[in-house]
Amino acid sequence: MTDASLVLYGIKACDTMKKARTWLDEHGLTYGFHDYKAAGIDRDSLTRWCNEHGWQTVLNRAGTTFRKLDDAQKAELDQDKAIVLMLAQPSMIKRPVLDLGDKTLVGFKPDLYSAALAR
């Protein structure tokens, strides 16, 4: 895998994003950055991530944006409903998502990044 194939998805101002970017920079890895709050996100990417990790992992239910939803919007969630919510409000997507080309990592844990990106 070449470094150029890495794409980091998230929101610029997020603290966890800053940790992930710092880790990638300190390890000399180049990557593209996609700010899905500014540039949006497509259904295909969300579907792929949900199929790989489960919508329960991709949807950030601990965040303020999700917690502010009314109970009807939170009720009977499934993958399709979760994707609609994340398309409407990308800040509900857990971050970061690091696309390695053949798989993705959701969230930032240095040990997972090390294992996935070992040279």
TAGIGI-V23656 format. One record per backbone hydrogen bond with DSSP energy under -0.5 kcal/mol. NH is the residue of the N-H (numbers start at 1). CO is the residue of the C=O. If there is no record, write none. Layout:
nh:co
NH:CO
NH:CO
This chain:
nh:co
5:2
6:3
7:99
8:32
9:7
9:97
10:34
14:11
18:14
19:15
20:16
21:17
22:18
23:19
24:20
25:21
26:22
27:23
28:25
29:24
32:6
34:8
35:33
36:10
36:34
37:10
39:35
46:42
47:43
48:44
49:45
50:46
51:47
52:48
53:49
54:50
57:54
58:54
59:55
60:58
60:92
61:59
63:60
67:63
68:64
69:66
73:70
74:70
75:71
77:74
82:78
83:79
84:80
85:81
86:82
87:83
88:84
89:85
92:89
93:90
94:58
96:9
97:9
98:96
98:105
99:7
99:97
100:98
100:103
102:100
105:98
107:96
109:107
112:109
113:109
114:110
115:111
116:112
117:113
118:114
118:115
